[in-house]
């Protein structure tokens, strides 16, 4: 009798495990079907996710919040020197992306905040240029095609023109070292001596990049509003994109950061707010998710989040604003 009871308990555990696995598979299939439906709408909405526990965890985090695109850091934000990327971790990331249907064009790694490729301080510039090469190398290992970073700052000791030259020089140097990856410049809020608050400054950098097939722009809505582009006005999103088309070129637009703004129009403060909770307002985000020029590119949240209105809820809200075509 004793052995049969042990066997029965073992069978019971096996059955429980099968039920749990089946439940997990059903949930995963439902999540993926929902993701497929959202992809068909041509809007790839996601958020900046963490890599704690392994870079491949970013994929899991994105799926859990219902995202169809995502951003991530490629290493510590506190150090210039990071351990080399483990090839097995990179392979696991690539497999996860492939198995869950994530196109590399919808994944946008974000550059380290330590970097200042326009710095007049030669030691900082040298370290920034070296870090840019390292980060593009990590993208290449991960099978990713885009790399987004803040252009840089003159620190008020060199001209904007000189800063632009240094940024473009760092990009050209990195392109020589690492193939394929597109360097994506982010527009800035115009705070202090940062470069990139004006579309003309972004165009100035692009003009100096030798291989312009490997450079693009990520538009941050909070930064644009803080820099003076009035997205909150009726037709403001269209007007901003029209101006971008004229001054930079539509084909350079590779991604958008979806952030409301704590600051007022033209305040030059980089203060992100949750979607619809700031001075840009929900109407602008409705226009964004229904703007055909923003189809098929990653739309990434970098909002602070609040209880009951974290990334998952904000992604759901944004999808609810999409009008059927």
QUIRAWO-V412876 format. One line per field, one symbol per residue. burial: 1 if it has 9 or more other C-alpha atoms within 8 Angstrom, else 0. Layout:
BEGIN
burial: ???
END
This chain:
BEGIN
burial: 0000000000000000000000000000001100100110001111111110001111101110111111111100000000000000111111011100010111111111011111110001101110111011111111011111111111100100001111111111111001001111111111101111111111111101100001111111111111111111000110010001101110011111111111111111110111111111110111111110011011111110100011111111011011000
END
